[in-house]
Amino acid sequence: MMYISGNKERCVIIATYLIENKATVRAVAAHFGISKSTVHKDVTQTLKRVNKTLYYQAKQILAINKQERHLRGGEATRQKYINIKTVK
């Protein structure tokens, strides 16, 4: 679990991790042990008030992730059925 005294500090740390690793919201949430909703709110709302430069960088990563999500979902489904076939 990630316990930091203020939301301002947390949102900067989360955004920095997101940008450096080009991670998804789900991956960031798992890394810090917080919910996806918290990550998304910190990056899209709180960060905008705290650090605009970091906010725009994080926004670009989120936009890329949104464009690629259908590909990730399709690949996950493909892998699922490949694993089912190899088990039988």
Biopython code that builds the backbone (N, CA, C, O; Angstrom):
import numpy as np
from Bio.PDB.StructureBuilder import StructureBuilder

atoms = [
    (1, "MET", "N", (0.832, -1.197, 0.000)),
    (1, "MET", "CA", (0.000, 0.000, 0.000)),
    (1, "MET", "C", (0.864, 1.244, 0.000)),
    (1, "MET", "O", (1.956, 1.271, 0.568)),
    (2, "MET", "N", (0.352, 2.259, -0.645)),
    (2, "MET", "CA", (1.100, 3.504, -0.729)),
    (2, "MET", "C", (0.402, 4.551, 0.125)),
    (2, "MET", "O", (-0.694, 5.010, -0.196)),
    (3, "TYR", "N", (1.048, 4.912, 1.199)),
    (3, "TYR", "CA", (0.491, 5.949, 2.054)),
    (3, "TYR", "C", (1.418, 7.158, 2.023)),
    (3, "TYR", "O", (2.512, 7.127, 2.587)),
    (4, "ILE", "N", (0.986, 8.197, 1.376)),
    (4, "ILE", "CA", (1.755, 9.437, 1.311)),
    (4, "ILE", "C", (0.884, 10.517, 1.919)),
    (4, "ILE", "O", (-0.336, 10.511, 1.758)),
    (5, "SER", "N", (1.506, 11.426, 2.606)),
    (5, "SER", "CA", (0.766, 12.417, 3.385)),
    (5, "SER", "C", (-0.228, 13.221, 2.566)),
    (5, "SER", "O", (-1.326, 13.498, 3.049)),
    (6, "GLY", "N", (0.112, 13.600, 1.361)),
    (6, "GLY", "CA", (-0.814, 14.438, 0.604)),
    (6, "GLY", "C", (-1.075, 13.908, -0.784)),
    (6, "GLY", "O", (-0.238, 13.229, -1.378)),
    (7, "ASN", "N", (-2.249, 14.227, -1.291)),
    (7, "ASN", "CA", (-2.592, 13.830, -2.645)),
    (7, "ASN", "C", (-1.672, 14.476, -3.664)),
    (7, "ASN", "O", (-1.411, 13.913, -4.727)),
    (8, "LYS", "N", (-1.181, 15.668, -3.330)),
    (8, "LYS", "CA", (-0.304, 16.372, -4.261)),
    (8, "LYS", "C", (0.989, 15.597, -4.480)),
    (8, "LYS", "O", (1.441, 15.450, -5.616)),
    (9, "GLU", "N", (1.576, 15.109, -3.416)),
    (9, "GLU", "CA", (2.799, 14.324, -3.532)),
    (9, "GLU", "C", (2.530, 13.021, -4.278)),
    (9, "GLU", "O", (3.299, 12.623, -5.154)),
    (10, "ARG", "N", (1.440, 12.371, -3.923)),
    (10, "ARG", "CA", (1.104, 11.082, -4.519)),
    (10, "ARG", "C", (0.885, 11.208, -6.019)),
    (10, "ARG", "O", (1.364, 10.373, -6.788)),
    (11, "CYS", "N", (0.173, 12.234, -6.438)),
    (11, "CYS", "CA", (-0.120, 12.354, -7.866)),
    (11, "CYS", "C", (1.145, 12.606, -8.677)),
    (11, "CYS", "O", (1.242, 12.148, -9.816)),
    (12, "VAL", "N", (2.105, 13.317, -8.123)),
    (12, "VAL", "CA", (3.374, 13.558, -8.821)),
    (12, "VAL", "C", (4.162, 12.257, -8.925)),
    (12, "VAL", "O", (4.724, 11.962, -9.980)),
    (13, "ILE", "N", (4.211, 11.486, -7.866)),
    (13, "ILE", "CA", (4.930, 10.214, -7.873)),
    (13, "ILE", "C", (4.285, 9.241, -8.857)),
    (13, "ILE", "O", (4.978, 8.568, -9.620)),
    (14, "ILE", "N", (2.981, 9.175, -8.835)),
    (14, "ILE", "CA", (2.260, 8.282, -9.734)),
    (14, "ILE", "C", (2.480, 8.687, -11.192)),
    (14, "ILE", "O", (2.756, 7.837, -12.038)),
    (15, "ALA", "N", (2.361, 9.958, -11.480)),
    (15, "ALA", "CA", (2.536, 10.440, -12.851)),
    (15, "ALA", "C", (3.957, 10.201, -13.338)),
    (15, "ALA", "O", (4.164, 9.825, -14.492)),
    (16, "THR", "N", (4.927, 10.416, -12.473)),
    (16, "THR", "CA", (6.324, 10.183, -12.845)),
    (16, "THR", "C", (6.540, 8.720, -13.201)),
    (16, "THR", "O", (7.195, 8.412, -14.197)),
    (17, "TYR", "N", (5.999, 7.825, -12.401)),
    (17, "TYR", "CA", (6.115, 6.393, -12.686)),
    (17, "TYR", "C", (5.421, 6.052, -14.003)),
    (17, "TYR", "O", (5.966, 5.310, -14.819)),
    (18, "LEU", "N", (4.236, 6.586, -14.207)),
    (18, "LEU", "CA", (3.468, 6.338, -15.429)),
    (18, "LEU", "C", (4.253, 6.763, -16.666)),
    (18, "LEU", "O", (4.302, 6.032, -17.655)),
    (19, "ILE", "N", (4.862, 7.933, -16.612)),
    (19, "ILE", "CA", (5.602, 8.480, -17.746)),
    (19, "ILE", "C", (6.900, 7.705, -17.984)),
    (19, "ILE", "O", (7.204, 7.327, -19.115)),
    (20, "GLU", "N", (7.649, 7.476, -16.932)),
    (20, "GLU", "CA", (8.939, 6.793, -17.077)),
    (20, "GLU", "C", (8.793, 5.379, -17.620)),
    (20, "GLU", "O", (9.617, 4.924, -18.413)),
    (21, "ASN", "N", (7.742, 4.684, -17.193)),
    (21, "ASN", "CA", (7.551, 3.287, -17.591)),
    (21, "ASN", "C", (6.550, 3.124, -18.725)),
    (21, "ASN", "O", (6.333, 2.011, -19.204)),
    (22, "LYS", "N", (5.944, 4.213, -19.155)),
    (22, "LYS", "CA", (4.893, 4.165, -20.183)),
    (22, "LYS", "C", (3.880, 3.082, -19.823)),
    (22, "LYS", "O", (3.479, 2.270, -20.657)),
    (23, "ALA", "N", (3.486, 3.098, -18.564)),
    (23, "ALA", "CA", (2.641, 2.057, -18.007)),
    (23, "ALA", "C", (1.162, 2.381, -18.190)),
    (23, "ALA", "O", (0.786, 3.520, -18.467)),
    (24, "THR", "N", (0.345, 1.366, -18.032)),
    (24, "THR", "CA", (-1.097, 1.558, -18.048)),
    (24, "THR", "C", (-1.561, 1.950, -16.648)),
    (24, "THR", "O", (-0.821, 1.808, -15.674)),
    (25, "VAL", "N", (-2.770, 2.435, -16.562)),
    (25, "VAL", "CA", (-3.350, 2.789, -15.260)),
    (25, "VAL", "C", (-3.404, 1.550, -14.375)),
    (25, "VAL", "O", (-3.122, 1.619, -13.179)),
    (26, "ARG", "N", (-3.763, 0.430, -14.963)),
    (26, "ARG", "CA", (-3.848, -0.827, -14.215)),
    (26, "ARG", "C", (-2.476, -1.229, -13.658)),
    (26, "ARG", "O", (-2.376, -1.667, -12.512)),
    (27, "ALA", "N", (-1.431, -1.081, -14.461)),
    (27, "ALA", "CA", (-0.080, -1.440, -14.016)),
    (27, "ALA", "C", (0.400, -0.518, -12.898)),
    (27, "ALA", "O", (1.036, -0.969, -11.945)),
    (28, "VAL", "N", (0.098, 0.770, -13.016)),
    (28, "VAL", "CA", (0.486, 1.731, -11.974)),
    (28, "VAL", "C", (-0.245, 1.407, -10.675)),
    (28, "VAL", "O", (0.347, 1.427, -9.596)),
    (29, "ALA", "N", (-1.532, 1.110, -10.789)),
    (29, "ALA", "CA", (-2.328, 0.784, -9.602)),
    (29, "ALA", "C", (-1.777, -0.461, -8.906)),
    (29, "ALA", "O", (-1.680, -0.502, -7.680)),
    (30, "ALA", "N", (-1.424, -1.458, -9.686)),
    (30, "ALA", "CA", (-0.870, -2.685, -9.103)),
    (30, "ALA", "C", (0.481, -2.417, -8.449)),
    (30, "ALA", "O", (0.767, -2.953, -7.378)),
    (31, "HIS", "N", (1.307, -1.601, -9.079)),
    (31, "HIS", "CA", (2.637, -1.299, -8.539)),
    (31, "HIS", "C", (2.554, -0.593, -7.182)),
    (31, "HIS", "O", (3.304, -0.918, -6.261)),
    (32, "PHE", "N", (1.638, 0.374, -7.067)),
    (32, "PHE", "CA", (1.536, 1.151, -5.836)),
    (32, "PHE", "C", (0.513, 0.607, -4.848)),
    (32, "PHE", "O", (0.414, 1.106, -3.727)),
    (33, "GLY", "N", (-0.245, -0.405, -5.245)),
    (33, "GLY", "CA", (-1.224, -1.008, -4.346)),
    (33, "GLY", "C", (-2.421, -0.110, -4.070)),
    (33, "GLY", "O", (-2.955, -0.100, -2.961)),
    (34, "ILE", "N", (-2.838, 0.640, -5.077)),
    (34, "ILE", "CA", (-4.012, 1.503, -4.946)),
    (34, "ILE", "C", (-4.972, 1.175, -6.081)),
    (34, "ILE", "O", (-4.628, 0.413, -6.985)),
    (35, "SER", "N", (-6.160, 1.738, -6.042)),
    (35, "SER", "CA", (-7.158, 1.416, -7.053)),
    (35, "SER", "C", (-6.898, 2.160, -8.360)),
    (35, "SER", "O", (-6.233, 3.195, -8.388)),
    (36, "LYS", "N", (-7.448, 1.596, -9.452)),
    (36, "LYS", "CA", (-7.332, 2.239, -10.753)),
    (36, "LYS", "C", (-8.026, 3.594, -10.743)),
    (36, "LYS", "O", (-7.573, 4.539, -11.388)),
    (37, "SER", "N", (-9.118, 3.678, -10.013)),
    (37, "SER", "CA", (-9.861, 4.942, -9.925)),
    (37, "SER", "C", (-9.014, 6.035, -9.285)),
    (37, "SER", "O", (-9.038, 7.183, -9.728)),
    (38, "THR", "N", (-8.282, 5.685, -8.263)),
    (38, "THR", "CA", (-7.412, 6.650, -7.590)),
    (38, "THR", "C", (-6.310, 7.124, -8.519)),
    (38, "THR", "O", (-6.014, 8.317, -8.588)),
    (39, "VAL", "N", (-5.703, 6.186, -9.233)),
    (39, "VAL", "CA", (-4.643, 6.546, -10.176)),
    (39, "VAL", "C", (-5.195, 7.491, -11.232)),
    (39, "VAL", "O", (-4.605, 8.534, -11.513)),
    (40, "HIS", "N", (-6.322, 7.121, -11.812)),
    (40, "HIS", "CA", (-6.897, 7.936, -12.883)),
    (40, "HIS", "C", (-7.277, 9.326, -12.383)),
    (40, "HIS", "O", (-7.025, 10.321, -13.063)),
    (41, "LYS", "N", (-7.875, 9.397, -11.212)),
    (41, "LYS", "CA", (-8.269, 10.696, -10.657)),
    (41, "LYS", "C", (-7.046, 11.554, -10.344)),
    (41, "LYS", "O", (-7.037, 12.751, -10.632)),
    (42, "ASP", "N", (-6.026, 10.955, -9.764)),
    (42, "ASP", "CA", (-4.809, 11.703, -9.450)),
    (42, "ASP", "C", (-4.148, 12.245, -10.708)),
    (42, "ASP", "O", (-3.691, 13.388, -10.728)),
    (43, "VAL", "N", (-4.097, 11.435, -11.753)),
    (43, "VAL", "CA", (-3.396, 11.834, -12.972)),
    (43, "VAL", "C", (-4.210, 12.824, -13.805)),
    (43, "VAL", "O", (-3.637, 13.717, -14.430)),
    (44, "THR", "N", (-5.522, 12.680, -13.824)),
    (44, "THR", "CA", (-6.331, 13.546, -14.687)),
    (44, "THR", "C", (-6.864, 14.796, -13.997)),
    (44, "THR", "O", (-7.093, 15.807, -14.661)),
    (45, "GLN", "N", (-7.066, 14.755, -12.695)),
    (45, "GLN", "CA", (-7.663, 15.907, -12.017)),
    (45, "GLN", "C", (-6.686, 16.616, -11.081)),
    (45, "GLN", "O", (-6.418, 17.807, -11.242)),
    (46, "THR", "N", (-6.166, 15.895, -10.124)),
    (46, "THR", "CA", (-5.300, 16.513, -9.117)),
    (46, "THR", "C", (-4.007, 17.031, -9.727)),
    (46, "THR", "O", (-3.562, 18.132, -9.402)),
    (47, "LEU", "N", (-3.408, 16.250, -10.604)),
    (47, "LEU", "CA", (-2.132, 16.627, -11.204)),
    (47, "LEU", "C", (-2.246, 17.902, -12.034)),
    (47, "LEU", "O", (-1.292, 18.676, -12.113)),
    (48, "LYS", "N", (-3.380, 18.124, -12.641)),
    (48, "LYS", "CA", (-3.584, 19.325, -13.457)),
    (48, "LYS", "C", (-3.413, 20.592, -12.621)),
    (48, "LYS", "O", (-2.913, 21.605, -13.110)),
    (49, "ARG", "N", (-3.827, 20.527, -11.369)),
    (49, "ARG", "CA", (-3.689, 21.682, -10.473)),
    (49, "ARG", "C", (-2.294, 21.785, -9.871)),
    (49, "ARG", "O", (-1.859, 22.875, -9.498)),
    (50, "VAL", "N", (-1.598, 20.672, -9.774)),
    (50, "VAL", "CA", (-0.308, 20.637, -9.090)),
    (50, "VAL", "C", (0.862, 20.911, -10.030)),
    (50, "VAL", "O", (1.733, 21.725, -9.722)),
    (51, "ASN", "N", (0.882, 20.233, -11.176)),
    (51, "ASN", "CA", (2.027, 20.328, -12.083)),
    (51, "ASN", "C", (1.538, 20.156, -13.520)),
    (51, "ASN", "O", (1.366, 19.030, -13.987)),
    (52, "LYS", "N", (1.317, 21.254, -14.210)),
    (52, "LYS", "CA", (0.734, 21.202, -15.555)),
    (52, "LYS", "C", (1.644, 20.510, -16.562)),
    (52, "LYS", "O", (1.153, 19.788, -17.431)),
    (53, "THR", "N", (2.942, 20.710, -16.470)),
    (53, "THR", "CA", (3.869, 20.073, -17.407)),
    (53, "THR", "C", (3.787, 18.561, -17.304)),
    (53, "THR", "O", (3.680, 17.860, -18.310)),
    (54, "LEU", "N", (3.837, 18.073, -16.082)),
    (54, "LEU", "CA", (3.738, 16.640, -15.841)),
    (54, "LEU", "C", (2.366, 16.122, -16.273)),
    (54, "LEU", "O", (2.251, 15.019, -16.807)),
    (55, "TYR", "N", (1.342, 16.916, -16.043)),
    (55, "TYR", "CA", (-0.019, 16.549, -16.431)),
    (55, "TYR", "C", (-0.111, 16.310, -17.936)),
    (55, "TYR", "O", (-0.691, 15.310, -18.361)),
    (56, "TYR", "N", (0.445, 17.198, -18.744)),
    (56, "TYR", "CA", (0.365, 17.047, -20.194)),
    (56, "TYR", "C", (1.172, 15.849, -20.686)),
    (56, "TYR", "O", (0.787, 15.195, -21.655)),
    (57, "GLN", "N", (2.282, 15.563, -20.026)),
    (57, "GLN", "CA", (3.058, 14.372, -20.385)),
    (57, "GLN", "C", (2.277, 13.097, -20.064)),
    (57, "GLN", "O", (2.238, 12.164, -20.866)),
    (58, "ALA", "N", (1.660, 13.069, -18.886)),
    (58, "ALA", "CA", (0.865, 11.911, -18.479)),
    (58, "ALA", "C", (-0.357, 11.758, -19.379)),
    (58, "ALA", "O", (-0.761, 10.642, -19.709)),
    (59, "LYS", "N", (-0.933, 12.873, -19.768)),
    (59, "LYS", "CA", (-2.109, 12.848, -20.646)),
    (59, "LYS", "C", (-1.763, 12.199, -21.984)),
    (59, "LYS", "O", (-2.584, 11.475, -22.547)),
    (60, "GLN", "N", (-0.569, 12.448, -22.495)),
    (60, "GLN", "CA", (-0.130, 11.825, -23.745)),
    (60, "GLN", "C", (-0.027, 10.308, -23.600)),
    (60, "GLN", "O", (-0.434, 9.569, -24.497)),
    (61, "ILE", "N", (0.510, 9.848, -22.486)),
    (61, "ILE", "CA", (0.628, 8.408, -22.241)),
    (61, "ILE", "C", (-0.753, 7.779, -22.141)),
    (61, "ILE", "O", (-0.990, 6.704, -22.692)),
    (62, "LEU", "N", (-1.668, 8.448, -21.437)),
    (62, "LEU", "CA", (-3.030, 7.930, -21.316)),
    (62, "LEU", "C", (-3.720, 7.863, -22.675)),
    (62, "LEU", "O", (-4.477, 6.929, -22.938)),
    (63, "ALA", "N", (-3.468, 8.836, -23.534)),
    (63, "ALA", "CA", (-4.063, 8.843, -24.875)),
    (63, "ALA", "C", (-3.531, 7.679, -25.713)),
    (63, "ALA", "O", (-4.285, 7.032, -26.439)),
    (64, "ILE", "N", (-2.230, 7.421, -25.607)),
    (64, "ILE", "CA", (-1.640, 6.285, -26.328)),
    (64, "ILE", "C", (-2.245, 4.981, -25.826)),
    (64, "ILE", "O", (-2.599, 4.108, -26.618)),
    (65, "ASN", "N", (-2.362, 4.854, -24.508)),
    (65, "ASN", "CA", (-2.949, 3.639, -23.930)),
    (65, "ASN", "C", (-4.389, 3.450, -24.393)),
    (65, "ASN", "O", (-4.819, 2.324, -24.643)),
    (66, "LYS", "N", (-5.123, 4.530, -24.507)),
    (66, "LYS", "CA", (-6.512, 4.440, -24.952)),
    (66, "LYS", "C", (-6.586, 3.977, -26.408)),
    (66, "LYS", "O", (-7.471, 3.202, -26.769)),
    (67, "GLN", "N", (-5.662, 4.447, -27.236)),
    (67, "GLN", "CA", (-5.635, 4.039, -28.637)),
    (67, "GLN", "C", (-5.249, 2.568, -28.794)),
    (67, "GLN", "O", (-5.689, 1.909, -29.736)),
    (68, "GLU", "N", (-4.440, 2.060, -27.887)),
    (68, "GLU", "CA", (-3.932, 0.692, -27.998)),
    (68, "GLU", "C", (-4.744, -0.332, -27.218)),
    (68, "GLU", "O", (-4.470, -1.528, -27.321)),
    (69, "ARG", "N", (-5.722, 0.093, -26.452)),
    (69, "ARG", "CA", (-6.389, -0.851, -25.550)),
    (69, "ARG", "C", (-7.110, -1.970, -26.285)),
    (69, "ARG", "O", (-7.155, -3.093, -25.781)),
    (70, "HIS", "N", (-7.676, -1.706, -27.458)),
    (70, "HIS", "CA", (-8.351, -2.770, -28.188)),
    (70, "HIS", "C", (-7.355, -3.826, -28.673)),
    (70, "HIS", "O", (-7.704, -4.999, -28.807)),
    (71, "LEU", "N", (-6.132, -3.412, -28.932)),
    (71, "LEU", "CA", (-5.097, -4.361, -29.338)),
    (71, "LEU", "C", (-4.676, -5.237, -28.165)),
    (71, "LEU", "O", (-4.500, -6.446, -28.312)),
    (72, "ARG", "N", (-4.517, -4.615, -27.000)),
    (72, "ARG", "CA", (-4.134, -5.381, -25.807)),
    (72, "ARG", "C", (-5.211, -6.388, -25.435)),
    (72, "ARG", "O", (-4.909, -7.528, -25.083)),
    (73, "GLY", "N", (-6.461, -5.967, -25.514)),
    (73, "GLY", "CA", (-7.570, -6.863, -25.191)),
    (73, "GLY", "C", (-7.648, -8.024, -26.156)),
    (73, "GLY", "O", (-7.883, -9.162, -25.749)),
    (74, "GLY", "N", (-7.450, -7.744, -27.436)),
    (74, "GLY", "CA", (-7.466, -8.807, -28.446)),
    (74, "GLY", "C", (-6.332, -9.791, -28.242)),
    (74, "GLY", "O", (-6.520, -10.999, -28.392)),
    (75, "GLU", "N", (-5.170, -9.291, -27.906)),
    (75, "GLU", "CA", (-4.018, -10.164, -27.667)),
    (75, "GLU", "C", (-4.237, -11.022, -26.423)),
    (75, "GLU", "O", (-3.859, -12.193, -26.407)),
    (76, "ALA", "N", (-4.837, -10.456, -25.392)),
    (76, "ALA", "CA", (-5.117, -11.215, -24.173)),
    (76, "ALA", "C", (-6.096, -12.359, -24.457)),
    (76, "ALA", "O", (-5.928, -13.468, -23.951)),
    (77, "THR", "N", (-7.108, -12.080, -25.261)),
    (77, "THR", "CA", (-8.080, -13.114, -25.628)),
    (77, "THR", "C", (-7.405, -14.197, -26.460)),
    (77, "THR", "O", (-7.656, -15.385, -26.253)),
    (78, "ARG", "N", (-6.561, -13.802, -27.389)),
    (78, "ARG", "CA", (-5.833, -14.763, -28.225)),
    (78, "ARG", "C", (-4.979, -15.679, -27.362)),
    (78, "ARG", "O", (-4.979, -16.896, -27.549)),
    (79, "GLN", "N", (-4.252, -15.094, -26.420)),
    (79, "GLN", "CA", (-3.409, -15.892, -25.527)),
    (79, "GLN", "C", (-4.244, -16.846, -24.666)),
    (79, "GLN", "O", (-3.827, -17.971, -24.391)),
    (80, "LYS", "N", (-5.397, -16.394, -24.254)),
    (80, "LYS", "CA", (-6.284, -17.220, -23.441)),
    (80, "LYS", "C", (-6.658, -18.494, -24.197)),
    (80, "LYS", "O", (-6.593, -19.590, -23.640)),
    (81, "TYR", "N", (-7.048, -18.353, -25.457)),
    (81, "TYR", "CA", (-7.473, -19.518, -26.225)),
    (81, "TYR", "C", (-6.295, -20.391, -26.647)),
    (81, "TYR", "O", (-6.457, -21.599, -26.816)),
    (82, "ILE", "N", (-5.136, -19.813, -26.816)),
    (82, "ILE", "CA", (-3.945, -20.622, -27.083)),
    (82, "ILE", "C", (-3.633, -21.490, -25.868)),
    (82, "ILE", "O", (-3.297, -22.666, -26.006)),
    (83, "ASN", "N", (-3.749, -20.897, -24.667)),
    (83, "ASN", "CA", (-3.489, -21.663, -23.443)),
    (83, "ASN", "C", (-4.510, -22.760, -23.232)),
    (83, "ASN", "O", (-4.165, -23.840, -22.752)),
    (84, "ILE", "N", (-5.762, -22.505, -23.582)),
    (84, "ILE", "CA", (-6.805, -23.525, -23.438)),
    (84, "ILE", "C", (-6.516, -24.704, -24.362)),
    (84, "ILE", "O", (-6.681, -25.856, -23.960)),
    (85, "LYS", "N", (-6.089, -24.436, -25.587)),
    (85, "LYS", "CA", (-5.791, -25.500, -26.555)),
    (85, "LYS", "C", (-4.609, -26.346, -26.107)),
    (85, "LYS", "O", (-4.609, -27.559, -26.313)),
    (86, "THR", "N", (-3.604, -25.731, -25.500)),
    (86, "THR", "CA", (-2.422, -26.493, -25.096)),
    (86, "THR", "C", (-2.694, -27.351, -23.853)),
    (86, "THR", "O", (-2.015, -28.355, -23.635)),
    (87, "VAL", "N", (-3.667, -26.968, -23.050)),
    (87, "VAL", "CA", (-4.006, -27.725, -21.844)),
    (87, "VAL", "C", (-4.727, -29.006, -22.215)),
    (87, "VAL", "O", (-4.527, -30.031, -21.563)),
    (88, "LYS", "N", (-5.561, -28.976, -23.244)),
    (88, "LYS", "CA", (-6.352, -30.158, -23.631)),
    (88, "LYS", "C", (-5.534, -31.257, -24.198)),
    (88, "LYS", "O", (-6.071, -32.302, -24.563)),
]
sb = StructureBuilder()
sb.init_structure("model")
sb.init_model(0)
sb.init_chain("A")
sb.init_seg("    ")
for serial, (resi, resn, name, xyz) in enumerate(atoms, 1):
    if name == "N":
        sb.init_residue(resn, " ", resi, " ")
    sb.init_atom(name, np.array(xyz, "f"), 0.0, 1.0, " ", f" {name:<3s}", serial, name[0])
structure = sb.get_structure()
